[in-house]
């Protein structure tokens, strides 16, 4: 299992994903460069990365990450809100309880 992302790293990722320079869907395509078969990751026809022919799965992962990371960041934000609400509810419940000191064993 990986260590949780630090708040500083998360802020960097959010800032990078907010950059609209490469916004939108990224694609992969098979190509040939200098007679060698390769996979290219593209955005609006511009080649962003070229990988060897065995790197098709990696090319797909790179292209999909552009869509997946913002969705994951949105999920993290949603879960934080949900956790805060449940914590507030739990704290309210605990505050409403009264304990009889005589009922608690010494």
C-alpha positions as CSV (number, residue, x, y, z in Angstrom):
1,X,0.0,0.0,0.0
2,X,1.2,3.5,-0.8
3,X,1.6,6.3,1.6
4,X,-1.1,8.9,1.5
5,X,-0.4,11.9,-0.8
6,X,0.8,14.9,1.2
7,X,-1.4,18.0,1.1
8,X,1.4,19.9,-0.6
9,X,1.7,17.2,-3.4
10,X,-2.1,17.2,-3.8
11,X,-2.1,21.0,-4.2
12,X,0.5,20.6,-6.9
13,X,-1.5,18.0,-8.7
14,X,-4.7,20.0,-8.5
15,X,-2.8,23.1,-9.9
16,X,-1.3,21.1,-12.7
17,X,-4.7,19.5,-13.6
18,X,-6.3,23.0,-13.6
19,X,-4.0,24.1,-16.4
20,X,-6.1,24.1,-19.6
21,X,-3.2,23.8,-21.9
22,X,-3.7,20.1,-22.3
23,X,-7.4,20.0,-21.3
24,X,-9.6,17.5,-23.0
25,X,-9.2,13.9,-23.9
26,X,-5.8,12.5,-24.8
27,X,-5.5,9.7,-27.3
28,X,-3.1,7.0,-28.3
29,X,-2.2,5.8,-31.8
30,X,0.2,3.4,-33.4
31,X,2.8,5.0,-35.6
32,X,6.2,4.5,-37.1
33,X,9.2,6.7,-36.3
34,X,12.4,6.1,-38.3
35,X,11.2,2.7,-39.3
36,X,10.4,1.6,-35.8
37,X,6.9,0.9,-34.5
38,X,5.8,3.1,-31.6
39,X,2.8,4.2,-29.6
40,X,2.1,7.9,-29.4
41,X,0.1,9.8,-26.8
42,X,-1.6,12.7,-28.5
43,X,-3.6,15.8,-27.7
44,X,-5.5,17.6,-30.5
45,X,-3.1,16.0,-33.0
46,X,0.1,17.0,-31.1
47,X,2.3,14.2,-30.0
48,X,2.9,14.4,-26.2
49,X,4.8,11.2,-25.7
50,X,6.3,8.5,-27.9
51,X,6.7,5.0,-26.5
52,X,8.3,1.8,-27.9
53,X,6.0,-0.7,-29.5
54,X,5.8,-2.8,-26.3
55,X,4.5,0.3,-24.4
56,X,0.9,0.2,-25.6
57,X,-0.5,-0.4,-22.2
58,X,1.6,2.4,-20.7
59,X,0.5,4.8,-23.5
60,X,-3.1,4.0,-22.7
61,X,-2.5,4.5,-19.0
62,X,-0.9,7.9,-19.7
63,X,-3.8,9.0,-21.9
64,X,-6.5,7.8,-19.5
65,X,-4.8,9.5,-16.5
66,X,-5.7,12.9,-17.9
67,X,-9.4,12.0,-17.4
68,X,-9.0,9.8,-14.3
69,X,-7.0,12.1,-12.1
70,X,-9.6,14.9,-12.0
71,X,-12.3,12.3,-11.2
72,X,-10.2,10.9,-8.4
73,X,-9.5,14.4,-7.0
74,X,-13.3,15.1,-7.1
75,X,-13.9,11.9,-5.2
76,X,-11.3,12.9,-2.6
77,X,-13.1,16.3,-2.1
78,X,-16.5,14.6,-1.8
79,X,-15.2,12.1,0.7
80,X,-13.6,14.9,2.8
81,X,-17.0,16.7,2.9
82,X,-18.8,13.4,3.8
83,X,-16.2,12.7,6.6
84,X,-16.5,16.2,8.0
85,X,-20.3,15.8,8.1
86,X,-20.2,12.4,9.8
87,X,-17.7,13.7,12.3
88,X,-20.0,16.6,13.1
89,X,-22.9,14.3,13.5
90,X,-20.9,11.9,15.7
91,X,-19.6,14.8,17.9
92,X,-23.2,16.1,18.3
93,X,-24.3,12.6,19.3
94,X,-21.5,12.3,21.8
95,X,-22.2,15.8,23.2
96,X,-25.9,14.9,23.7
97,X,-25.1,11.8,25.8
98,X,-25.0,12.1,29.6
99,X,-23.2,9.7,31.7
100,X,-24.2,8.8,35.2
101,X,-20.9,8.6,37.2
102,X,-22.4,5.9,39.5
103,X,-23.0,3.7,36.5
104,X,-19.4,3.8,35.4
105,X,-17.2,1.2,37.3
106,X,-14.3,2.6,39.2
